Amino acid sequence: MSGKIEVPLTTAERLEQYKEKFGDALRHPDSPDWFNREYNEKLKKELLWAAPYDARFPQVRKQRQCFAYYVDFHRCKELMGEDYKPCKFFQNVYKDFCPGFWVEKWDELVGEGRFPAKFDR
């Protein structure tokens, strides 16, 4: 069943694919494409991804949602295994919400065994 689930790529992963496909040829500042609606809509559909709405977190601030999805990702990996593809959804969401320096610090704490959440439950 897990092989049939399609988890979308994050915006960062889509940008990497875009750079590989087209090289570093981004739009020139004088390009008329900046004002071309069709071109911009196509780029938006191809490149952007946003986490879906989660009713558990109705507030504007996303700190709790960031932490919850980080923990959910690691729990999913711990319980279902490293190669379980749906776990990537949780990773995509926390990468979308969390500042990079938080994730680096949390990864460091996980490595040291001092992270404040349990992943085996």
Jmol script that loads the backbone (N, CA, C; Angstrom):
load data "model"
ATOM      1  N   MET A   1       0.814  -1.195   0.000  1.00  0.00           N
ATOM      2  CA  MET A   1       0.000   0.000   0.000  1.00  0.00           C
ATOM      3  C   MET A   1       0.861   1.264   0.000  1.00  0.00           C
ATOM      4  N   SER A   2       1.993   1.235   0.687  1.00  0.00           N
ATOM      5  CA  SER A   2       2.816   2.433   0.778  1.00  0.00           C
ATOM      6  C   SER A   2       3.425   2.827  -0.566  1.00  0.00           C
ATOM      7  N   GLY A   3       3.565   1.873  -1.474  1.00  0.00           N
ATOM      8  CA  GLY A   3       4.128   2.183  -2.774  1.00  0.00           C
ATOM      9  C   GLY A   3       3.187   2.995  -3.651  1.00  0.00           C
ATOM     10  N   LYS A   4       1.889   2.977  -3.332  1.00  0.00           N
ATOM     11  CA  LYS A   4       0.897   3.673  -4.143  1.00  0.00           C
ATOM     12  C   LYS A   4       0.700   5.122  -3.725  1.00  0.00           C
ATOM     13  N   ILE A   5       1.200   5.501  -2.557  1.00  0.00           N
ATOM     14  CA  ILE A   5       1.002   6.854  -2.058  1.00  0.00           C
ATOM     15  C   ILE A   5       2.027   7.776  -2.693  1.00  0.00           C
ATOM     16  N   GLU A   6       1.545   8.861  -3.262  1.00  0.00           N
ATOM     17  CA  GLU A   6       2.418   9.840  -3.911  1.00  0.00           C
ATOM     18  C   GLU A   6       2.580  11.045  -2.990  1.00  0.00           C
ATOM     19  N   VAL A   7       3.759  11.232  -2.450  1.00  0.00           N
ATOM     20  CA  VAL A   7       4.043  12.368  -1.575  1.00  0.00           C
ATOM     21  C   VAL A   7       4.703  13.447  -2.427  1.00  0.00           C
ATOM     22  N   PRO A   8       4.129  14.661  -2.428  1.00  0.00           N
ATOM     23  CA  PRO A   8       4.710  15.716  -3.267  1.00  0.00           C
ATOM     24  C   PRO A   8       6.089  16.138  -2.784  1.00  0.00           C
ATOM     25  N   LEU A   9       6.892  16.611  -3.716  1.00  0.00           N
ATOM     26  CA  LEU A   9       8.217  17.128  -3.376  1.00  0.00           C
ATOM     27  C   LEU A   9       8.079  18.469  -2.678  1.00  0.00           C
ATOM     28  N   THR A  10       9.043  18.789  -1.843  1.00  0.00           N
ATOM     29  CA  THR A  10       9.039  20.100  -1.204  1.00  0.00           C
ATOM     30  C   THR A  10       9.443  21.158  -2.229  1.00  0.00           C
ATOM     31  N   THR A  11       9.248  22.409  -1.852  1.00  0.00           N
ATOM     32  CA  THR A  11       9.645  23.502  -2.734  1.00  0.00           C
ATOM     33  C   THR A  11      11.147  23.468  -2.999  1.00  0.00           C
ATOM     34  N   ALA A  12      11.926  23.166  -1.973  1.00  0.00           N
ATOM     35  CA  ALA A  12      13.387  23.103  -2.144  1.00  0.00           C
ATOM     36  C   ALA A  12      13.768  21.999  -3.124  1.00  0.00           C
ATOM     37  N   GLU A  13      13.124  20.845  -3.028  1.00  0.00           N
ATOM     38  CA  GLU A  13      13.424  19.750  -3.950  1.00  0.00           C
ATOM     39  C   GLU A  13      13.002  20.101  -5.376  1.00  0.00           C
ATOM     40  N   ARG A  14      11.881  20.790  -5.494  1.00  0.00           N
ATOM     41  CA  ARG A  14      11.442  21.214  -6.833  1.00  0.00           C
ATOM     42  C   ARG A  14      12.407  22.232  -7.437  1.00  0.00           C
ATOM     43  N   LEU A  15      12.919  23.138  -6.615  1.00  0.00           N
ATOM     44  CA  LEU A  15      13.895  24.108  -7.113  1.00  0.00           C
ATOM     45  C   LEU A  15      15.181  23.422  -7.557  1.00  0.00           C
ATOM     46  N   GLU A  16      15.609  22.403  -6.815  1.00  0.00           N
ATOM     47  CA  GLU A  16      16.798  21.650  -7.214  1.00  0.00           C
ATOM     48  C   GLU A  16      16.586  20.982  -8.567  1.00  0.00           C
ATOM     49  N   GLN A  17      15.424  20.368  -8.764  1.00  0.00           N
ATOM     50  CA  GLN A  17      15.127  19.749 -10.057  1.00  0.00           C
ATOM     51  C   GLN A  17      15.094  20.794 -11.163  1.00  0.00           C
ATOM     52  N   TYR A  18      14.531  21.962 -10.858  1.00  0.00           N
ATOM     53  CA  TYR A  18      14.449  23.039 -11.835  1.00  0.00           C
ATOM     54  C   TYR A  18      15.853  23.498 -12.231  1.00  0.00           C
ATOM     55  N   LYS A  19      16.741  23.617 -11.236  1.00  0.00           N
ATOM     56  CA  LYS A  19      18.116  24.035 -11.527  1.00  0.00           C
ATOM     57  C   LYS A  19      18.845  22.982 -12.347  1.00  0.00           C
ATOM     58  N   GLU A  20      18.619  21.702 -12.029  1.00  0.00           N
ATOM     59  CA  GLU A  20      19.240  20.634 -12.813  1.00  0.00           C
ATOM     60  C   GLU A  20      18.733  20.628 -14.245  1.00  0.00           C
ATOM     61  N   LYS A  21      17.453  20.881 -14.405  1.00  0.00           N
ATOM     62  CA  LYS A  21      16.825  20.847 -15.725  1.00  0.00           C
ATOM     63  C   LYS A  21      17.265  22.035 -16.593  1.00  0.00           C
ATOM     64  N   PHE A  22      17.292  23.221 -15.995  1.00  0.00           N
ATOM     65  CA  PHE A  22      17.577  24.424 -16.761  1.00  0.00           C
ATOM     66  C   PHE A  22      18.914  25.063 -16.424  1.00  0.00           C
ATOM     67  N   GLY A  23      19.697  24.457 -15.574  1.00  0.00           N
ATOM     68  CA  GLY A  23      20.966  25.056 -15.175  1.00  0.00           C
ATOM     69  C   GLY A  23      20.715  26.247 -14.272  1.00  0.00           C
ATOM     70  N   ASP A  24      21.602  27.175 -14.264  1.00  0.00           N
ATOM     71  CA  ASP A  24      21.430  28.376 -13.450  1.00  0.00           C
ATOM     72  C   ASP A  24      20.793  29.500 -14.256  1.00  0.00           C
ATOM     73  N   ALA A  25      20.122  29.143 -15.330  1.00  0.00           N
ATOM     74  CA  ALA A  25      19.516  30.147 -16.203  1.00  0.00           C
ATOM     75  C   ALA A  25      18.186  30.617 -15.623  1.00  0.00           C
ATOM     76  N   LEU A  26      18.255  31.459 -14.623  1.00  0.00           N
ATOM     77  CA  LEU A  26      17.044  32.065 -14.087  1.00  0.00           C
ATOM     78  C   LEU A  26      16.740  33.313 -14.897  1.00  0.00           C
ATOM     79  N   ARG A  27      15.599  33.877 -14.668  1.00  0.00           N
ATOM     80  CA  ARG A  27      15.196  35.032 -15.460  1.00  0.00           C
ATOM     81  C   ARG A  27      16.133  36.218 -15.268  1.00  0.00           C
ATOM     82  N   HIS A  28      16.414  36.856 -16.361  1.00  0.00           N
ATOM     83  CA  HIS A  28      17.214  38.074 -16.336  1.00  0.00           C
ATOM     84  C   HIS A  28      16.351  39.204 -15.781  1.00  0.00           C
ATOM     85  N   PRO A  29      16.921  40.158 -15.050  1.00  0.00           N
ATOM     86  CA  PRO A  29      16.112  41.258 -14.491  1.00  0.00           C
ATOM     87  C   PRO A  29      15.369  42.073 -15.544  1.00  0.00           C
ATOM     88  N   ASP A  30      15.874  42.117 -16.759  1.00  0.00           N
ATOM     89  CA  ASP A  30      15.209  42.885 -17.808  1.00  0.00           C
ATOM     90  C   ASP A  30      14.251  42.038 -18.639  1.00  0.00           C
ATOM     91  N   SER A  31      14.069  40.800 -18.280  1.00  0.00           N
ATOM     92  CA  SER A  31      13.230  39.894 -19.056  1.00  0.00           C
ATOM     93  C   SER A  31      11.756  40.303 -18.989  1.00  0.00           C
ATOM     94  N   PRO A  32      11.043  40.226 -20.115  1.00  0.00           N
ATOM     95  CA  PRO A  32       9.604  40.530 -20.099  1.00  0.00           C
ATOM     96  C   PRO A  32       8.778  39.438 -19.405  1.00  0.00           C
ATOM     97  N   ASP A  33       9.402  38.287 -19.095  1.00  0.00           N
ATOM     98  CA  ASP A  33       8.676  37.210 -18.419  1.00  0.00           C
ATOM     99  C   ASP A  33       8.231  37.589 -17.008  1.00  0.00           C
ATOM    100  N   TRP A  34       8.846  38.587 -16.423  1.00  0.00           N
ATOM    101  CA  TRP A  34       8.437  39.021 -15.088  1.00  0.00           C
ATOM    102  C   TRP A  34       6.984  39.462 -15.082  1.00  0.00           C
ATOM    103  N   PHE A  35       6.493  39.954 -16.213  1.00  0.00           N
ATOM    104  CA  PHE A  35       5.130  40.483 -16.288  1.00  0.00           C
ATOM    105  C   PHE A  35       4.207  39.583 -17.098  1.00  0.00           C
ATOM    106  N   ASN A  36       4.659  38.386 -17.417  1.00  0.00           N
ATOM    107  CA  ASN A  36       3.870  37.436 -18.190  1.00  0.00           C
ATOM    108  C   ASN A  36       3.086  36.538 -17.229  1.00  0.00           C
ATOM    109  N   ARG A  37       1.778  36.712 -17.179  1.00  0.00           N
ATOM    110  CA  ARG A  37       0.942  35.982 -16.222  1.00  0.00           C
ATOM    111  C   ARG A  37       0.991  34.474 -16.448  1.00  0.00           C
ATOM    112  N   GLU A  38       0.896  34.026 -17.692  1.00  0.00           N
ATOM    113  CA  GLU A  38       0.894  32.592 -17.980  1.00  0.00           C
ATOM    114  C   GLU A  38       2.200  31.933 -17.519  1.00  0.00           C
ATOM    115  N   TYR A  39       3.292  32.589 -17.812  1.00  0.00           N
ATOM    116  CA  TYR A  39       4.598  32.071 -17.424  1.00  0.00           C
ATOM    117  C   TYR A  39       4.711  31.973 -15.901  1.00  0.00           C
ATOM    118  N   ASN A  40       4.271  33.011 -15.197  1.00  0.00           N
ATOM    119  CA  ASN A  40       4.350  33.012 -13.741  1.00  0.00           C
ATOM    120  C   ASN A  40       3.423  31.975 -13.111  1.00  0.00           C
ATOM    121  N   GLU A  41       2.227  31.794 -13.667  1.00  0.00           N
ATOM    122  CA  GLU A  41       1.303  30.782 -13.145  1.00  0.00           C
ATOM    123  C   GLU A  41       1.882  29.381 -13.356  1.00  0.00           C
ATOM    124  N   LYS A  42       2.518  29.160 -14.499  1.00  0.00           N
ATOM    125  CA  LYS A  42       3.135  27.857 -14.775  1.00  0.00           C
ATOM    126  C   LYS A  42       4.267  27.578 -13.785  1.00  0.00           C
ATOM    127  N   LEU A  43       5.102  28.580 -13.542  1.00  0.00           N
ATOM    128  CA  LEU A  43       6.184  28.409 -12.565  1.00  0.00           C
ATOM    129  C   LEU A  43       5.642  28.143 -11.172  1.00  0.00           C
ATOM    130  N   LYS A  44       4.571  28.840 -10.808  1.00  0.00           N
ATOM    131  CA  LYS A  44       3.993  28.655  -9.487  1.00  0.00           C
ATOM    132  C   LYS A  44       3.481  27.222  -9.313  1.00  0.00           C
ATOM    133  N   LYS A  45       2.821  26.686 -10.324  1.00  0.00           N
ATOM    134  CA  LYS A  45       2.305  25.318 -10.251  1.00  0.00           C
ATOM    135  C   LYS A  45       3.428  24.296 -10.222  1.00  0.00           C
ATOM    136  N   GLU A  46       4.495  24.549 -10.946  1.00  0.00           N
ATOM    137  CA  GLU A  46       5.605  23.601 -11.018  1.00  0.00           C
ATOM    138  C   GLU A  46       6.482  23.620  -9.772  1.00  0.00           C
ATOM    139  N   LEU A  47       6.693  24.785  -9.191  1.00  0.00           N
ATOM    140  CA  LEU A  47       7.713  24.908  -8.161  1.00  0.00           C
ATOM    141  C   LEU A  47       7.208  24.976  -6.727  1.00  0.00           C
ATOM    142  N   LEU A  48       6.053  25.572  -6.487  1.00  0.00           N
ATOM    143  CA  LEU A  48       5.652  25.832  -5.112  1.00  0.00           C
ATOM    144  C   LEU A  48       4.844  24.695  -4.514  1.00  0.00           C
ATOM    145  N   TRP A  49       5.095  24.440  -3.248  1.00  0.00           N
ATOM    146  CA  TRP A  49       4.339  23.464  -2.472  1.00  0.00           C
ATOM    147  C   TRP A  49       4.115  24.060  -1.102  1.00  0.00           C
ATOM    148  N   ALA A  50       2.904  23.898  -0.583  1.00  0.00           N
ATOM    149  CA  ALA A  50       2.607  24.379   0.758  1.00  0.00           C
ATOM    150  C   ALA A  50       1.936  23.266   1.536  1.00  0.00           C
ATOM    151  N   ALA A  51       2.222  23.222   2.810  1.00  0.00           N
ATOM    152  CA  ALA A  51       1.610  22.211   3.672  1.00  0.00           C
ATOM    153  C   ALA A  51       0.103  22.445   3.736  1.00  0.00           C
ATOM    154  N   PRO A  52      -0.674  21.375   3.755  1.00  0.00           N
ATOM    155  CA  PRO A  52      -2.131  21.544   3.837  1.00  0.00           C
ATOM    156  C   PRO A  52      -2.548  22.048   5.215  1.00  0.00           C
ATOM    157  N   TYR A  53      -3.756  22.558   5.294  1.00  0.00           N
ATOM    158  CA  TYR A  53      -4.291  23.072   6.550  1.00  0.00           C
ATOM    159  C   TYR A  53      -4.462  21.932   7.550  1.00  0.00           C
ATOM    160  N   ASP A  54      -4.089  22.170   8.786  1.00  0.00           N
ATOM    161  CA  ASP A  54      -4.242  21.193   9.852  1.00  0.00           C
ATOM    162  C   ASP A  54      -5.086  21.831  10.943  1.00  0.00           C
ATOM    163  N   ALA A  55      -6.279  21.289  11.186  1.00  0.00           N
ATOM    164  CA  ALA A  55      -7.219  21.879  12.140  1.00  0.00           C
ATOM    165  C   ALA A  55      -6.710  21.826  13.578  1.00  0.00           C
ATOM    166  N   ARG A  56      -5.706  21.018  13.850  1.00  0.00           N
ATOM    167  CA  ARG A  56      -5.148  20.980  15.209  1.00  0.00           C
ATOM    168  C   ARG A  56      -4.388  22.250  15.544  1.00  0.00           C
ATOM    169  N   PHE A  57      -3.994  22.997  14.522  1.00  0.00           N
ATOM    170  CA  PHE A  57      -3.182  24.191  14.729  1.00  0.00           C
ATOM    171  C   PHE A  57      -3.825  25.386  14.022  1.00  0.00           C
ATOM    172  N   PRO A  58      -4.902  25.951  14.590  1.00  0.00           N
ATOM    173  CA  PRO A  58      -5.589  27.051  13.896  1.00  0.00           C
ATOM    174  C   PRO A  58      -4.891  28.403  14.043  1.00  0.00           C
ATOM    175  N   GLN A  59      -3.947  28.529  14.956  1.00  0.00           N
ATOM    176  CA  GLN A  59      -3.308  29.811  15.205  1.00  0.00           C
ATOM    177  C   GLN A  59      -2.328  30.166  14.086  1.00  0.00           C
ATOM    178  N   VAL A  60      -1.953  31.411  14.074  1.00  0.00           N
ATOM    179  CA  VAL A  60      -1.050  31.903  13.039  1.00  0.00           C
ATOM    180  C   VAL A  60       0.383  31.447  13.306  1.00  0.00           C
ATOM    181  N   ARG A  61       0.790  31.465  14.570  1.00  0.00           N
ATOM    182  CA  ARG A  61       2.154  31.066  14.895  1.00  0.00           C
ATOM    183  C   ARG A  61       2.298  29.556  14.720  1.00  0.00           C
ATOM    184  N   LYS A  62       3.393  29.142  14.157  1.00  0.00           N
ATOM    185  CA  LYS A  62       3.546  27.747  13.752  1.00  0.00           C
ATOM    186  C   LYS A  62       4.583  26.978  14.557  1.00  0.00           C
ATOM    187  N   GLN A  63       4.972  27.466  15.734  1.00  0.00           N
ATOM    188  CA  GLN A  63       6.001  26.774  16.506  1.00  0.00           C
ATOM    189  C   GLN A  63       5.562  25.366  16.903  1.00  0.00           C
ATOM    190  N   ARG A  64       4.332  25.243  17.431  1.00  0.00           N
ATOM    191  CA  ARG A  64       3.857  23.925  17.863  1.00  0.00           C
ATOM    192  C   ARG A  64       3.718  22.979  16.684  1.00  0.00           C
ATOM    193  N   GLN A  65       3.217  23.505  15.580  1.00  0.00           N
ATOM    194  CA  GLN A  65       3.047  22.661  14.390  1.00  0.00           C
ATOM    195  C   GLN A  65       4.405  22.186  13.886  1.00  0.00           C
ATOM    196  N   CYS A  66       5.371  23.053  13.911  1.00  0.00           N
ATOM    197  CA  CYS A  66       6.725  22.708  13.496  1.00  0.00           C
ATOM    198  C   CYS A  66       7.257  21.559  14.358  1.00  0.00           C
ATOM    199  N   PHE A  67       7.170  21.717  15.666  1.00  0.00           N
ATOM    200  CA  PHE A  67       7.676  20.692  16.587  1.00  0.00           C
ATOM    201  C   PHE A  67       6.901  19.383  16.423  1.00  0.00           C
ATOM    202  N   ALA A  68       5.576  19.468  16.316  1.00  0.00           N
ATOM    203  CA  ALA A  68       4.751  18.262  16.203  1.00  0.00           C
ATOM    204  C   ALA A  68       5.082  17.469  14.945  1.00  0.00           C
ATOM    205  N   TYR A  69       5.266  18.133  13.830  1.00  0.00           N
ATOM    206  CA  TYR A  69       5.585  17.419  12.596  1.00  0.00           C
ATOM    207  C   TYR A  69       7.013  16.877  12.608  1.00  0.00           C
ATOM    208  N   TYR A  70       7.929  17.560  13.272  1.00  0.00           N
ATOM    209  CA  TYR A  70       9.288  17.031  13.424  1.00  0.00           C
ATOM    210  C   TYR A  70       9.242  15.724  14.211  1.00  0.00           C
ATOM    211  N   VAL A  71       8.511  15.730  15.319  1.00  0.00           N
ATOM    212  CA  VAL A  71       8.383  14.527  16.143  1.00  0.00           C
ATOM    213  C   VAL A  71       7.636  13.443  15.371  1.00  0.00           C
ATOM    214  N   ASP A  72       6.566  13.810  14.651  1.00  0.00           N
ATOM    215  CA  ASP A  72       5.814  12.824  13.864  1.00  0.00           C
ATOM    216  C   ASP A  72       6.697  12.149  12.816  1.00  0.00           C
ATOM    217  N   PHE A  73       7.563  12.932  12.174  1.00  0.00           N
ATOM    218  CA  PHE A  73       8.460  12.351  11.174  1.00  0.00           C
ATOM    219  C   PHE A  73       9.380  11.312  11.813  1.00  0.00           C
ATOM    220  N   HIS A  74       9.985  11.667  12.925  1.00  0.00           N
ATOM    221  CA  HIS A  74      10.913  10.734  13.567  1.00  0.00           C
ATOM    222  C   HIS A  74      10.187   9.533  14.159  1.00  0.00           C
ATOM    223  N   ARG A  75       8.968   9.728  14.654  1.00  0.00           N
ATOM    224  CA  ARG A  75       8.175   8.591  15.132  1.00  0.00           C
ATOM    225  C   ARG A  75       7.828   7.661  13.979  1.00  0.00           C
ATOM    226  N   CYS A  76       7.440   8.230  12.871  1.00  0.00           N
ATOM    227  CA  CYS A  76       7.097   7.423  11.697  1.00  0.00           C
ATOM    228  C   CYS A  76       8.302   6.595  11.259  1.00  0.00           C
ATOM    229  N   LYS A  77       9.475   7.229  11.198  1.00  0.00           N
ATOM    230  CA  LYS A  77      10.686   6.494  10.832  1.00  0.00           C
ATOM    231  C   LYS A  77      10.997   5.392  11.826  1.00  0.00           C
ATOM    232  N   GLU A  78      10.826   5.690  13.107  1.00  0.00           N
ATOM    233  CA  GLU A  78      11.132   4.711  14.155  1.00  0.00           C
ATOM    234  C   GLU A  78      10.163   3.522  14.116  1.00  0.00           C
ATOM    235  N   LEU A  79       8.881   3.814  13.932  1.00  0.00           N
ATOM    236  CA  LEU A  79       7.862   2.756  14.004  1.00  0.00           C
ATOM    237  C   LEU A  79       7.686   1.998  12.693  1.00  0.00           C
ATOM    238  N   MET A  80       7.795   2.689  11.570  1.00  0.00           N
ATOM    239  CA  MET A  80       7.501   2.072  10.274  1.00  0.00           C
ATOM    240  C   MET A  80       8.752   1.685   9.496  1.00  0.00           C
ATOM    241  N   GLY A  81       9.902   2.222   9.865  1.00  0.00           N
ATOM    242  CA  GLY A  81      11.136   1.905   9.164  1.00  0.00           C
ATOM    243  C   GLY A  81      11.610   3.054   8.299  1.00  0.00           C
ATOM    244  N   GLU A  82      12.877   3.007   7.965  1.00  0.00           N
ATOM    245  CA  GLU A  82      13.513   4.088   7.197  1.00  0.00           C
ATOM    246  C   GLU A  82      12.955   4.228   5.784  1.00  0.00           C
ATOM    247  N   ASP A  83      12.549   3.124   5.176  1.00  0.00           N
ATOM    248  CA  ASP A  83      12.150   3.153   3.763  1.00  0.00           C
ATOM    249  C   ASP A  83      10.647   3.316   3.566  1.00  0.00           C
ATOM    250  N   TYR A  84       9.894   3.674   4.584  1.00  0.00           N
ATOM    251  CA  TYR A  84       8.447   3.869   4.476  1.00  0.00           C
ATOM    252  C   TYR A  84       8.188   5.256   3.897  1.00  0.00           C
ATOM    253  N   LYS A  85       7.722   5.314   2.653  1.00  0.00           N
ATOM    254  CA  LYS A  85       7.619   6.574   1.906  1.00  0.00           C
ATOM    255  C   LYS A  85       6.668   7.615   2.504  1.00  0.00           C
ATOM    256  N   PRO A  86       5.507   7.249   3.070  1.00  0.00           N
ATOM    257  CA  PRO A  86       4.618   8.288   3.617  1.00  0.00           C
ATOM    258  C   PRO A  86       5.227   9.125   4.737  1.00  0.00           C
ATOM    259  N   CYS A  87       6.291   8.664   5.362  1.00  0.00           N
ATOM    260  CA  CYS A  87       6.959   9.474   6.394  1.00  0.00           C
ATOM    261  C   CYS A  87       7.500  10.774   5.804  1.00  0.00           C
ATOM    262  N   LYS A  88       7.782  10.761   4.520  1.00  0.00           N
ATOM    263  CA  LYS A  88       8.336  11.946   3.871  1.00  0.00           C
ATOM    264  C   LYS A  88       7.373  13.137   3.933  1.00  0.00           C
ATOM    265  N   PHE A  89       6.059  12.856   4.018  1.00  0.00           N
ATOM    266  CA  PHE A  89       5.087  13.947   4.138  1.00  0.00           C
ATOM    267  C   PHE A  89       5.376  14.778   5.384  1.00  0.00           C
ATOM    268  N   PHE A  90       5.608  14.111   6.515  1.00  0.00           N
ATOM    269  CA  PHE A  90       5.891  14.832   7.762  1.00  0.00           C
ATOM    270  C   PHE A  90       7.177  15.648   7.634  1.00  0.00           C
ATOM    271  N   GLN A  91       8.159  15.078   6.951  1.00  0.00           N
ATOM    272  CA  GLN A  91       9.416  15.795   6.736  1.00  0.00           C
ATOM    273  C   GLN A  91       9.184  17.027   5.867  1.00  0.00           C
ATOM    274  N   ASN A  92       8.380  16.886   4.824  1.00  0.00           N
ATOM    275  CA  ASN A  92       8.083  18.025   3.960  1.00  0.00           C
ATOM    276  C   ASN A  92       7.422  19.151   4.747  1.00  0.00           C
ATOM    277  N   VAL A  93       6.488  18.797   5.625  1.00  0.00           N
ATOM    278  CA  VAL A  93       5.767  19.826   6.380  1.00  0.00           C
ATOM    279  C   VAL A  93       6.693  20.514   7.375  1.00  0.00           C
ATOM    280  N   TYR A  94       7.494  19.744   8.121  1.00  0.00           N
ATOM    281  CA  TYR A  94       8.347  20.430   9.097  1.00  0.00           C
ATOM    282  C   TYR A  94       9.423  21.249   8.402  1.00  0.00           C
ATOM    283  N   LYS A  95       9.884  20.811   7.247  1.00  0.00           N
ATOM    284  CA  LYS A  95      10.858  21.628   6.520  1.00  0.00           C
ATOM    285  C   LYS A  95      10.223  22.901   5.980  1.00  0.00           C
ATOM    286  N   ASP A  96       8.917  22.850   5.711  1.00  0.00           N
ATOM    287  CA  ASP A  96       8.187  24.015   5.232  1.00  0.00           C
ATOM    288  C   ASP A  96       8.006  25.043   6.353  1.00  0.00           C
ATOM    289  N   PHE A  97       7.782  24.584   7.583  1.00  0.00           N
ATOM    290  CA  PHE A  97       7.474  25.482   8.692  1.00  0.00           C
ATOM    291  C   PHE A  97       8.670  25.865   9.551  1.00  0.00           C
ATOM    292  N   CYS A  98       9.583  24.944   9.779  1.00  0.00           N
ATOM    293  CA  CYS A  98      10.626  25.143  10.795  1.00  0.00           C
ATOM    294  C   CYS A  98      11.817  25.927  10.254  1.00  0.00           C
ATOM    295  N   PRO A  99      12.343  26.853  11.050  1.00  0.00           N
ATOM    296  CA  PRO A  99      13.605  27.490  10.683  1.00  0.00           C
ATOM    297  C   PRO A  99      14.734  26.460  10.705  1.00  0.00           C
ATOM    298  N   GLY A 100      15.680  26.621   9.829  1.00  0.00           N
ATOM    299  CA  GLY A 100      16.764  25.659   9.706  1.00  0.00           C
ATOM    300  C   GLY A 100      17.587  25.488  10.967  1.00  0.00           C
ATOM    301  N   PHE A 101      17.805  26.575  11.708  1.00  0.00           N
ATOM    302  CA  PHE A 101      18.642  26.455  12.895  1.00  0.00           C
ATOM    303  C   PHE A 101      17.938  25.664  13.996  1.00  0.00           C
ATOM    304  N   TRP A 102      16.609  25.652  14.034  1.00  0.00           N
ATOM    305  CA  TRP A 102      15.891  24.809  14.988  1.00  0.00           C
ATOM    306  C   TRP A 102      16.129  23.337  14.656  1.00  0.00           C
ATOM    307  N   VAL A 103      15.969  23.015  13.371  1.00  0.00           N
ATOM    308  CA  VAL A 103      16.120  21.624  12.939  1.00  0.00           C
ATOM    309  C   VAL A 103      17.545  21.143  13.214  1.00  0.00           C
ATOM    310  N   GLU A 104      18.530  21.984  12.944  1.00  0.00           N
ATOM    311  CA  GLU A 104      19.921  21.610  13.226  1.00  0.00           C
ATOM    312  C   GLU A 104      20.121  21.323  14.704  1.00  0.00           C
ATOM    313  N   LYS A 105      19.571  22.169  15.561  1.00  0.00           N
ATOM    314  CA  LYS A 105      19.713  21.972  17.006  1.00  0.00           C
ATOM    315  C   LYS A 105      18.983  20.702  17.445  1.00  0.00           C
ATOM    316  N   TRP A 106      17.774  20.479  16.920  1.00  0.00           N
ATOM    317  CA  TRP A 106      17.021  19.279  17.283  1.00  0.00           C
ATOM    318  C   TRP A 106      17.735  18.016  16.803  1.00  0.00           C
ATOM    319  N   ASP A 107      18.301  18.067  15.596  1.00  0.00           N
ATOM    320  CA  ASP A 107      19.063  16.909  15.104  1.00  0.00           C
ATOM    321  C   ASP A 107      20.257  16.622  16.009  1.00  0.00           C
ATOM    322  N   GLU A 108      20.892  17.685  16.463  1.00  0.00           N
ATOM    323  CA  GLU A 108      22.024  17.545  17.379  1.00  0.00           C
ATOM    324  C   GLU A 108      21.566  16.900  18.696  1.00  0.00           C
ATOM    325  N   LEU A 109      20.425  17.350  19.219  1.00  0.00           N
ATOM    326  CA  LEU A 109      19.898  16.783  20.467  1.00  0.00           C
ATOM    327  C   LEU A 109      19.473  15.332  20.292  1.00  0.00           C
ATOM    328  N   VAL A 110      18.897  15.002  19.131  1.00  0.00           N
ATOM    329  CA  VAL A 110      18.518  13.616  18.854  1.00  0.00           C
ATOM    330  C   VAL A 110      19.767  12.742  18.813  1.00  0.00           C
ATOM    331  N   GLY A 111      20.810  13.225  18.181  1.00  0.00           N
ATOM    332  CA  GLY A 111      22.064  12.481  18.105  1.00  0.00           C
ATOM    333  C   GLY A 111      22.687  12.237  19.471  1.00  0.00           C
ATOM    334  N   GLU A 112      22.527  13.199  20.370  1.00  0.00           N
ATOM    335  CA  GLU A 112      23.077  13.062  21.713  1.00  0.00           C
ATOM    336  C   GLU A 112      22.154  12.293  22.653  1.00  0.00           C
ATOM    337  N   GLY A 113      20.921  12.031  22.212  1.00  0.00           N
ATOM    338  CA  GLY A 113      19.951  11.339  23.055  1.00  0.00           C
ATOM    339  C   GLY A 113      19.301  12.233  24.095  1.00  0.00           C
ATOM    340  N   ARG A 114      19.311  13.547  23.874  1.00  0.00           N
ATOM    341  CA  ARG A 114      18.748  14.490  24.845  1.00  0.00           C
ATOM    342  C   ARG A 114      17.496  15.192  24.345  1.00  0.00           C
ATOM    343  N   PHE A 115      16.907  14.727  23.245  1.00  0.00           N
ATOM    344  CA  PHE A 115      15.711  15.373  22.693  1.00  0.00           C
ATOM    345  C   PHE A 115      14.531  15.150  23.640  1.00  0.00           C
ATOM    346  N   PRO A 116      13.693  16.172  23.882  1.00  0.00           N
ATOM    347  CA  PRO A 116      12.651  16.060  24.901  1.00  0.00           C
ATOM    348  C   PRO A 116      11.430  15.222  24.526  1.00  0.00           C
ATOM    349  N   ALA A 117      11.407  14.570  23.400  1.00  0.00           N
ATOM    350  CA  ALA A 117      10.258  13.743  23.001  1.00  0.00           C
ATOM    351  C   ALA A 117      10.722  12.317  22.755  1.00  0.00           C
ATOM    352  N   LYS A 118       9.805  11.389  22.949  1.00  0.00           N
ATOM    353  CA  LYS A 118      10.089   9.969  22.686  1.00  0.00           C
ATOM    354  C   LYS A 118       9.550   9.613  21.303  1.00  0.00           C
ATOM    355  N   PHE A 119      10.330   8.871  20.542  1.00  0.00           N
ATOM    356  CA  PHE A 119       9.932   8.510  19.189  1.00  0.00           C
ATOM    357  C   PHE A 119       9.366   7.104  19.089  1.00  0.00           C
ATOM    358  N   ASP A 120       9.411   6.340  20.162  1.00  0.00           N
ATOM    359  CA  ASP A 120       8.973   4.951  20.095  1.00  0.00           C
ATOM    360  C   ASP A 120       7.529   4.746  20.542  1.00  0.00           C
ATOM    361  N   ARG A 121       6.763   5.805  20.700  1.00  0.00           N
ATOM    362  CA  ARG A 121       5.362   5.702  21.141  1.00  0.00           C
ATOM    363  C   ARG A 121       4.426   6.270  20.140  1.00  0.00           C
TER     364      ARG A 121
END
end "model"
wireframe off; spacefill off
backbone 0.3
color backbone group
